[in-house]
């Protein structure tokens, strides 16, 4: 590696650690304390907190707050460049049915609860929320350093999301006779271009690239309450986590994306049930 390349890698690493994500040190490989680790993986605690928040929100005693600043601040360090990211789409299923069965104010509260809890899961696992699109949350996990660790964390994040919906949100909604929520999740890894719209420093930043398109498409094909991951994520998972997934095939009309790594049809995998 040339001196120039080493300097670029050093700068990227410095920019990454300057990020405002509360768990960014997980990505850079820094050891977490047992307290921090417990905070991330204690699912029972997360479920209890989720239930408490949505119960209060439905009683009009809690207001959800969403902030995309941490993701935007990270992207500012890489604007007009191409960097590797794990992209995660989580899409709420059944929102149309909800809109026909419950009052508008309650629907808004439920959508806010969903996006807030999904965003919280992203932050707990070291990622960033890019944006909200309708009832979907698009997130990213920088994979500049250890792709294996980051792919594991992104997939575990997706699994945590499904658990939070099933055991956190739905039991409270059931008490109000509201329909269950479900979600479908797509996760892929690859290089993406960071673009800023406008010349002003406050202009929003976005992510463009093949990986974004692949993630969006695989999410649309995913069944409710399941996760689809691309081959570039699958091959980097820990063997124990990889065993939870099975290859899924679609017709050429449904799926025609080609792997940039192999030149063949891009393989997809979903959770076993």
Helices and strands as residue ranges (DSSP letters): H 3-17, G 24-26, H 34-41, H 43-58, H 69-76, E 82-93, H 95-101, H 104-124, E 128-133, E 136-142, H 147-164, I 165-169, H 170-175, E 182-196, E 205-208, H 210-221, E 226-230, H 231-234, H 239-242, E 245-248, E 268-271
